[in-house]
Amino acid sequence: MPAFSIALAVGGIFLILLYVYAASEAGDAIEFKYDEILRERMDLLGIVDWQDLGKKAGLSRFGVRLVRRGNVKQLTVEQMKRLATALNWNLQEFDRTLGTLPTPTPANYAKEIEELKQQCFRLREELQQQKTQLTDDFRRATFEQLQTLLTNYPAARKMAEAKPDMPAKNLAALFTPLENLLSGWGFETIGSAWEQVTYNPQLHQPDVGDITEGELVYVRFVGYRDGERILVPAKVSRTLPGGIKS
């Protein structure tokens, strides 16, 4: 047999043996270029070994070894996607770590920019639709809670104009829905009407400028707060309305 043929046969056998070794468990003991990076990622995700990684990514032992050596471009696009999913990387992270994506071109940049513009346009439309829907829902919910007040108030006002001596207590029940609405929103009143309190500039708005902190005053109009936030301070005065005794 000619020496060249013998050398070719030996070389072929060597390549076959090399492939078999690379695809065997014994080959897992070899340290490759990307082993440290991959192991750190696998530890974070609870992937126990190379065989487990291959199972999750749908790769053979030889395919995993290609990745470990840095020959990711020899995988198909579908294999790359499965590997990225198994390692919980998006394409940018996958490329940044293993260097698999082609170098961007001006055409690619233009396409990405156009796609981003379209995505931003869709997001603006969705946000506008959500805003409109939320506003409509809020208006309807508020109307439902105030429906009793809104439907009875015009008639009560007409009755008060026709009978000015009618006791105000007859109208008090009308405002229960309003009180329930404010309670449902979590708003709290600051003081109660005509209550005597010590003046606190953080909670009260005086009717004159010379009222000093700690001075006794009367609450003319209640205020409202939302937790620690003062929505409107209570309006206070040194005196009660005319004709009202303390």
CORQUI-V801143 format. One record per residue. N is the residue number from 0. RES is the residue in one small letter. PSI is psi as a letter, one per 20 degrees, with the letter a starting at -180 (999 if undefined). OMEGA is omega in whole degrees, -180 to 180 (999 if undefined). D_LAST is the distance of its C-alpha to the last C-alpha in whole Angstrom. Layout:
BEGIN
n=(N	N)
res=(RES	RES)
psi=(PSI	PSI)
omega=(OMEGA	OMEGA)
d_last=(D_LAST	D_LAST)
END
This chain:
BEGIN
n=(0	1	2	3	4	5	6	7	8	9	10	11	12	13	14	15	16	17	18	19	20	21	22	23	24	25	26	27	28	29	30	31	32	33	34	35	36	37	38	39	40	41	42	43	44	45	46	47	48	49	50	51	52	53	54	55	56	57	58	59	60	61	62	63	64	65	66	67	68	69	70	71	72	73	74	75	76	77	78	79	80	81	82	83	84	85	86	87	88	89	90	91	92	93	94	95	96	97	98	99	100	101	102	103	104	105	106	107	108	109	110	111	112	113	114	115	116	117	118	119	120	121	122	123	124	125	126	127	128	129	130	131	132	133	134	135	136	137	138	139	140	141	142	143	144	145	146	147	148	149	150	151	152	153	154	155	156	157	158	159	160	161	162	163	164	165	166	167	168	169	170	171	172	173	174	175	176	177	178	179	180	181	182	183	184	185	186	187	188	189	190	191	192	193	194	195	196	197	198	199	200	201	202	203	204	205	206	207	208	209	210	211	212	213	214	215	216	217	218	219	220	221	222	223	224	225	226	227	228	229	230	231	232	233	234	235	236	237	238	239	240	241	242	243	244	245)
res=(m	p	a	f	s	i	a	l	a	v	g	g	i	f	l	i	l	l	y	v	y	a	a	s	e	a	g	d	a	i	e	f	k	y	d	e	i	l	r	e	r	m	d	l	l	g	i	v	d	w	q	d	l	g	k	k	a	g	l	s	r	f	g	v	r	l	v	r	r	g	n	v	k	q	l	t	v	e	q	m	k	r	l	a	t	a	l	n	w	n	l	q	e	f	d	r	t	l	g	t	l	p	t	p	t	p	a	n	y	a	k	e	i	e	e	l	k	q	q	c	f	r	l	r	e	e	l	q	q	q	k	t	q	l	t	d	d	f	r	r	a	t	f	e	q	l	q	t	l	l	t	n	y	p	a	a	r	k	m	a	e	a	k	p	d	m	p	a	k	n	l	a	a	l	f	t	p	l	e	n	l	l	s	g	w	g	f	e	t	i	g	s	a	w	e	q	v	t	y	n	p	q	l	h	q	p	d	v	g	d	i	t	e	g	e	l	v	y	v	r	f	v	g	y	r	d	g	e	r	i	l	v	p	a	k	v	s	r	t	l	p	g	g	i	k	s)
psi=(p	q	h	g	h	g	g	g	g	g	g	g	h	g	h	g	h	g	g	g	g	h	j	r	h	h	i	h	i	q	p	r	g	j	g	g	g	h	g	g	g	h	h	h	j	k	o	h	a	h	h	h	g	h	g	h	i	k	q	r	h	h	g	h	h	g	g	h	i	j	l	h	i	i	q	r	g	g	g	g	g	h	g	g	g	h	j	l	q	r	h	g	h	g	g	h	g	i	m	h	q	q	p	q	r	h	g	g	g	g	g	g	g	g	h	h	g	h	g	g	g	h	h	g	g	g	h	g	g	g	g	g	g	g	g	g	g	g	g	g	g	g	g	h	h	j	g	g	g	h	h	h	g	g	h	h	g	g	g	h	h	h	m	i	j	p	p	h	h	h	i	h	h	h	j	g	h	g	h	h	g	h	g	h	i	j	p	q	q	o	r	q	p	j	q	p	r	p	p	o	i	h	i	q	o	q	i	r	i	j	p	q	p	i	q	p	r	q	o	g	p	q	a	q	q	n	c	i	p	o	g	p	q	p	p	q	q	i	r	r	q	p	i	p	q	999)
omega=(-180	-178	-179	-180	179	180	179	180	180	179	179	178	179	179	178	179	179	179	180	180	180	-178	-177	178	-179	-179	180	-178	-180	177	-179	-171	-173	-176	-176	179	-178	-179	179	180	-180	179	179	-175	179	176	-165	-177	-178	180	178	177	179	180	-178	-178	-178	180	174	177	178	178	177	-179	175	179	-179	-180	-178	-180	-175	-178	177	176	174	179	180	178	178	-180	180	179	178	178	180	-179	178	176	167	-174	-180	178	180	-179	-179	-177	-174	175	-174	-174	179	179	-179	177	177	180	179	179	-179	179	-180	179	179	178	178	177	180	180	178	179	179	-180	178	178	-180	180	179	178	179	179	179	-179	180	179	179	180	-180	-180	-179	-179	179	179	-180	-179	-179	-173	-179	179	-175	-179	-177	-175	180	179	-180	178	178	179	180	178	-180	-179	-177	-180	-179	-179	-179	-178	178	-179	-173	-176	-179	-172	177	178	179	178	179	180	-180	177	179	177	-179	179	179	177	173	-178	174	-174	176	176	176	-177	173	-174	177	-176	178	-175	-170	174	-176	179	174	-172	-175	176	-177	-179	-179	180	178	180	177	176	176	179	-177	173	180	178	175	-173	179	-176	178	179	176	-179	176	180	-174	-179	176	-176	174	176	-178	179	180	179	-180	999)
d_last=(126	126	123	121	120	120	117	116	116	114	112	111	111	109	106	106	105	103	101	101	100	97	96	96	94	96	95	91	92	93	90	90	88	84	84	82	79	80	79	76	75	76	75	71	72	74	77	79	83	85	86	82	82	85	83	80	81	84	87	90	91	93	90	88	90	90	87	87	90	88	90	87	88	91	89	88	85	84	84	82	79	80	80	77	75	76	75	72	73	72	75	74	73	77	79	77	78	81	82	83	82	84	84	81	83	81	82	80	77	77	77	74	72	72	71	68	67	68	66	63	63	63	60	58	59	57	54	53	54	52	49	49	49	46	44	46	45	41	41	42	40	37	38	38	35	33	36	33	31	33	35	32	30	33	33	29	29	31	30	27	29	31	28	25	23	23	20	19	19	23	23	21	25	26	25	26	29	27	25	29	30	28	28	32	32	31	28	24	21	19	16	14	12	8	9	9	12	15	17	20	23	24	22	19	20	18	18	20	23	22	19	21	21	19	16	12	11	9	12	12	16	17	20	23	26	29	30	30	30	27	28	25	22	18	17	14	13	11	9	7	10	11	10	7	4	0)
END
